[in-house]
Amino acid sequence: MTVTTHIAVKEAHQLSRSTSPVDSSSAASVLLSGPDPSIRDDFSTLEWTPYSLDLEQRALVLSRHPLHDGSTSVAEWTLIGSAVTSLLMSMLCGIVLIAAGMAPIQQYIIGDGGNVVYSGLGPSELPSDAFSTSSSSEKYALGLNIIVTLFTEAIGFVHSITLRSALSTESRLKFNTNLRLFTASKSAAWSNPNGILANIAMSILLVISYSSATLTILPFALTLDGSTSYDQPYILRLPCILLGSSLFLQSLIALVALCKCLSLIQSSSALGTASTLIDGQGLFAERQRCMHNLLDDNPRFSPREPLASQPSAWNSHKAVKKIIILAWCLVVAYVAWGGIVALLAVHANSANIAHWNTSNVGYWSLVPKSGQSAALQVEFHTDDPSGSFGWATWLALYLIFTVLQGGLTLQLHCCEVVTNVVRDEASWRAASVNGASLSVNPITAVLGSWHSLLLLAAKPFMHWMFGLSLSVRGQSTLASQTMGDQIYDATAISSSLTLTNSCFQVNTSSPVANPNHEILIDLPITTQRFGT
């Protein structure tokens, strides 16, 4: 099969700004039969015209924008306004949480006398129906996890945009999707809000956010008239303060990064980013790499014929393979954890290890139930009449939750790379049929992808389920209970998230890009002017 490959013709700046149609014969294309170094022309005074990509008799139509003149466009101002608004709202939420945690709220303290006292860091009562069960506390916890997810995602969205812009300034933006917390700018690495130190701080603050959300709301066992017991949801003040502080600091780091951003890339589209790199950095097509995919890393290639099928993201993207392997390792670890807890709770001496009677622990409901769910317990006692705990107790609790929940938090963050790679690859392939615009709003891109929506919905649910498996409950004491059953539910969901369609080959001749900007730029293109 003979494949005719063309490369975009560069026209003079004045010609490219002309509004009249350009005849295809006047913009003669160059037929490529092999590598030719003479293609390396000076792009300083030239601009590419609108072009289409001819693959399998289909056209990729891109509405090219004029060469960037240094001014801020309406799209950029809109994106900046949305980013600043989301950051300010996140900071306001953090301030409200800090104030709520420090306010001297009048409350009932768990105890025989039921005295009304003022507490500095003790629990604060939440409204709930009398004789409620622990499920009311879980509803509050799920709602808080959803709120935390929305704000942390908004912060991460802004921080990822500034990272892409920083990498673009350094000419290091190879892929359209990068691990935000594991990819750092090399410019002033220790003071840069996208540098190594800032990324470490953002990682720790992100883990603290979800750990604090798990610890902020907990049920306390109340006893009425010495006979009737029920669980009343309460707020722990120190986790509430730390949750607000972590959201505030994350927003502050992202805001500083936005202020220091020299050139903002307003489009989340890989094609739009590639266009920006062509205009801003003078990148151009390597003719010898036409129709080569991401696995063809030898620079001394010649243009090739399209393949019948392309490798999957698993085979072509090293980061995707590592993330999926780590995700399955986390699944195995959580299954082992749940199995050990259930085994010990059923067969160990209940007087020494198990909290509840283990004769009936076959309860597999999503929400644990007293007396029917397998659990191990670690107790922390306090004699403070306000219900406050010492710093050593809080440090032990946060250490346990941070270590155990940190793996889940960072793994879900890494799963964003898989979903974004699949989303970008799908948008690039859809463009070869229906055409695509270079300017794609990042929020619209997320809402238009079921992969991204599924991951967004799964994050608060997974953290909530983790809180069920490692929960905190008070009964004149504060007890950390390790529930085993819910771990199996969590692993079933996490395993389905990591599979997606990244492990399957793509039946198309369009080269897999995943999406790598150099691959997109090197694709065969022919000049053509389209009407507005």
N, C-alpha and C positions, 0 to 999 in steps of 0.2 A: 504494500500500500504506500502510495506516494503522498506525503504530507507537505503542503505548502505553508511555510511559516513566515510571517511578516513581523516587522518591528515598527513601532510607532514612528512616524516621521515628525521631526522637529521643525516647526515653522518659525519664522521671525516673529518677534514680540508684537509688532504692529499687525501682522497678518492674523495672528491668533486672536486678537481683540476685535477683529472685524465681525460685524453682525451679519454680513452676507454669506450665503452658503458657499462652501468651498468644493469645487469639483474634485472628485477623487483622482482624476488624471493629473491635476495640477499638484497634488500632494502625493508624488510617486513614492511608493513603498519599496523597501529594499528586500529582495528575496535572499534568504539566508540559506546557504548550502553547507556551511561549516563555520568554525570559529574564525573571527576576524577582529583583531585588536584595534583596527582603525575606527571602530564604532565609538571609541571613547572621545567624544567631542566635548567642547566647553559648553556648559549649560548656563553660564552666568548671564547671558543676554537672550536666551531662548526660552520658550515656554511650550509645553506640550498642548496640543489641541485635544478636544474631546475625542475619545476613541472607543472602539468596540473590540471585544475579544471573540475571535471566530474559533469555536470548538464544536466539532460534530454538527456543522451547519447551524449552530446556535450562536447568538450574539450576546455578549455581556456589555450592557449599555451603562456607562458611567457618566454622570453629569459632572464634569470637571469644573472646578472653580478657578478663577484667575489666580495668578501668582501672588502669594501673600505679600502685602505691602507694608506690614508692620502695624497696621491699625487693628483695633479690636472690633470684631464683627458683632452683629446682633446675637448670633448663636452663642458666641463666647460670653457676651454679657448675660444672656439668659442662663447659661450653665454656671457662671460665677455666682449669679444671684441665687440660684437654687442651692448651690454648694454652701454658700455663706448662711443661707436661711436654715438649712439642715444642721449645720454645725452650731449655730446659735441656739436652736431648739434643743440640741443635745446638751449643750452647756447649761441651758436653763433647767432641763430635767435633772442634771447633776446637782445643781444648786438647790433645787427643791428637795431632792433626796437627802442632801447633807443637812438642810434645815430641819427636815422632818425627823432625822435621826438625832439631832441635838436639842430639839424642843422639849422642855419639861412637861410632858403630857401626863395628866392625871389618869391613873390606871389601877386596875385590880391586880395585885400580886398573888401568885399561886401560893397558897398556904392554908393552914387550918383556920386562921382568923379572918382571912379575906380582907385585910386592911387596905385602905386607900393611901398610897404614898406617891411621892415624886421620885423619879429614877433618872440617873444620869445616862447609863448605858444598859439599863434593864429592858425587859420586854414591854411593848405597848399593845394594848388590846385592839383588835380589828373588829368591825361590826360583823356579827354572825347570829344566826338563829340559835336559840337555846337548845341544849341537848343535840348539838350538831355532831357530826362525825368528822374524822380527819379529811374526808373528801372536800369539805369546804376550804380547808387550808390548801389542798392541792389545786383547787380552782384559782385561788389567789396566786399561787406559785406559777401556774401555767400562764396566767395573764401577765405577771411580772416578767417571765421569760420572753413572752412575745414582745413586750415593750422594749426590753433590753436588746433583743435581736434587731428590731427596727432601727434603734438608734445606733447600734454598733455597725449595722450594714450601711447606714447613711454615712457614718464616719469613714468606714472602709472604702466606700465608693469614692469619696473625695480624695482620700489618701492614695488610692490606686491611680486616679487620674493624674495627680501631681507626680507620682512615681513614673508613669509613662512619659510625662513631659520632661522629667529630669533625665531619664535614660535617653530620650530623644536628643536632648541638648548635648549629651555626652557621646552621641552616635553609638549607643549600646542597646537600642531598642530593636532586638532581633525578632522577638515574638510579640504578637498583639496582647497575649495574656501572660502575666508573670505572677509568681508567688509574692504577694505584696509584703509579707513579713519576713521573707527569706531572700529578697532581692534588694540590694541597697545601692544608693548612689555613691560613687567614689569621690565626688567633689566635696571637700571638707567633711569627711566621713563622720567625724565625732560631733560636729555641730549642725550638720545638715538634718532637717526634719525628715528626710528620706534616707538618712545614713544608717550605719550599723547600730549606733547607740539608740537612735530613735526607734528603729525596728525592734530592738530588744525590749525597750520600754513599752511599745505598743503591744507586743506579744504578751508580756506580763500583765499589762492592764486589761487586755482582752480576757485572759484566763480569770483574773480577779473579778471581772464584771459578772461572768457566769457563775463563778463560785459564790460570790456575794448574793446573787439572785437566788441561788439554791438555799442559802443560809438565812436570808432576810425574813422569810415568813415560815413559821413552824407551828405545829399544834402543841398546846399545853393541855394536859389532862386535869380537868377541874372536877371537884367532888362537891355535890350539893347535899346538905343534911346528912353527911357521912355515909350515904348509901348510893346515890345516883351519880355516875361519872359520865362526862362527855368531853370531847376535844374542842378547845377554843383556839382559833388562829390568832397568833400574836406576831408582832414585828420585833426582830432583834435589832437594836439600834446601831451597834458597831458595824455589822454587815451592810446596813442601810447607808451609813456614812461612807464606807469604803466603796460601795456601788456608785454612789453619786460622785465621789472623788475620781474614780476610774473613768467614768463617762466624761467628766469635765476635762481631765488631762488628755484623754484621747482626742477630744474635740479641739483642744488647744494645740496639740501637735499637728493635727490635720490643717487647722486654720493657718498656722505659721508656714506650713508647707505650701498652702495655696497662695499666701502673700509673697513667698519667695519664688514662685513659679514664673520663669521667664517667658515661656511660650506654652499656652494651654492647648492641648489637643482636645477639641470639643466633641469629636466623633468617636464612638466606641467601635465603629466598623473597621475591620481589618483593611478593607479596600480604601476607606477614607484615610486611615492612618498611613497607609503606603503612599497615597497621593500627597499627604502632608510631608512625608519624608523626601519624596521626589522634589517637591517645591522648595522645602526648607534646607535640605542637606545636599541637594544635587545628586541624589542616587539615580542610577540609570540601569537599563536592562543589560545583562550579560547575554549576548546572543548565543553563546555556546551552551548556556544552561536552559534554553527554551524547552519546555515540556518535561523538565526533570523535576522529580519530587523531592521531598525533604531527606530521603535516605541517600540520594545521590550527592555526596559531599565532595566529590573529586572536582576541583576547579578546571580540569583540562578535558571537559566533556565537549561533545558536539551536540547540536540539536537532535532530539530523538522523536520517534513516532509515539503517539499516545498509547498507553497501556490499556488493556481491556479492563483491568481492575486495579485499584490502588490499595496500598497497605493501610491498616487501621491506625488510629491514634496510639494504640498499645505498642505497635511495632515501629512507629515513626517518631514518637515523642518520648524522650527519655523520662521527662518529669511525670508524664501520665503513668508510665509503667511503675515508677517508684511509688507514686501516690497510691495506686491500686494495691500494690503489694503491702504497703504499710497499713492500708485500711483493712485488709484481710488479716494481717497480724493482730490488729486491734480487735477484730471480731473474735479471733481465737482466744485472745487474752481475756476478753469480757465473758466469753462462754466458760472458760476455765474458772474465772472468778465466781460466776454464778453457780457453777457446779460444786465448787468447794464450799461455798456458803450453805447451799442446800444440803450437802452431805454432812457437814458438821452440825447443822441445826437439827437434823433428823436423828443422827446416830450418836452425837456427843452427849455428855452428861448435862442435862438441862439445868441443873443447879449451879453449874460452874460456867457454862458457855452460852447456852441458848437462853434467850430472854423469855420466850413463851413456852407453853407446853407443846412438845413436839409430836404428840400422838396424832394430831390432825393438821398436817402442814401441806396438804395437797391443794392448796388454794392458789390458782393461777390467774387471778384477776389482775388487770393492769394496775389498779390501786391496791396497795397492801392492806390487809385487814387483820386487826388484832386477834390473836389466837389461832389464825388459820394460815398465815404466811410465814415461811421460814425466815428467820432473822438471827443475826448475831448483834451483840450490843456492847458498846464501850460507854461507860458512864463518867460524867464529870459533875462533881458535887460543889455546891457553894452554900455558905452560911450567911451571905449578904441578904438582908431583908428586902432589898430592891430587886433581887434576881440577877444582879450583875455578876460577871465572871472575871477572873483575873486574866492578865495578859498572857500568861503561860497557857491557859486553857484555850483562849482564842487563837494563839499561835499554833497550837497542836491541831485544832479544828481546821484552820485554813491550810495548814501543811497537808493534812489528809486530803481535803477537797481539791486543793490546787494540783497536787501530784496526780490524783486519780482522774479528775475532770479535765486537767490540762491537755491530756492526750486526745480526748474527744474533741475539745475545742479547736486545737490546732489541726486535727485531722479533717474536721468539717471545713476549716479554712482552706486546707489544701484541696479538698474536693471541688472548690470553686474553679480551680484550674481545669479539672476534667470537664466540668459542665460548660465553662467558657470556651474551651477548645472545641468541644462538640458543637456549641452554638455558632462560633465563628466559622467553622468549617461548613456547617449547614447553610449559613447565610452566603458564603462564597459560592457554594455549588448552586444554590437557588438563583443567584445572580446570573449564572450562565444560561438560564432559561428565561427568567422574567425580567432581568435587569436589576440594577441596584443603584441607590443613591449613596454618594460618598459621605453625606452628612446624616448620621443616625444618632438620635438622642440616646445616651446610655441607659436612661430609665426605660425608654420604649423598648430597647433591645432586651432588657431583663424581663419585662412584662410580656414580651412576645415569644419567649422561649419557655417551653414547659420544663426543660431541664433546670433552668435557673429558678423557676417558680417552685418546683418540687424541693429543691435544696433549701430555698428560703423558708418554705413551710416546715421542712424537716428540722431545721436548726433549733427553734424553741421547743419543739416536741421532743427531740432527742435529749436536750438538756433537762427538760422536765422529767423525762423517764429516768435519766441518771439520778435526779433528785429523789425519785421514788426508790431507786435501788440503794442509794446511800443517803438516807433521810435523817433528819434531826427531830426529836420529839422530847417534850419536857413533861416531867411529873414530879414537881418539887426538886427535880434534877434535870440536867440537860444530857440527853442520851444520843449518841451517834449510832444509828442502826444500819447494818449492812444487809439489805434485802437481796436475796438471790434470784427470785423468780423473774423480776422485771428485766434483768440483764438479758435473758433469752429473747424477750420481746425487742429490746434495743438492737441486738445483733441481727435479727431478721430484717429490720428496717435499714440498718447501716450497710448490710451486704447488698441489698437491692440498689442502694444509692451508688455504690462504687462500680456496678457492672455497666449501667447505661448502655449505650451502643458504641463505646470506645474500643471494644475488642473485636469488632467485625470489619471485614474488608468492605470497601466501597466499590460498587459496580459502576464505575464511570471512568472515562479516559482523562478527565480533568486531573492534573497532578495534585496529590495531596500536599497541602501547605501547612495546616494545623495552627493558625495560619502564620507562616513565616513571611515577613515583608519582602525579603529578597526573592523568595520563590514567586510571590505575586508579581513583583516588578519584572521578573525574568520571563513571564508568560508571553506567548506569541500574541502580538497586538497589531492592529491595522488602523490607520488614521481614518476618521470619518467625523463629520460635523452633524450634530443633531439639532433640530429645532427646539426652542424652549417651550 
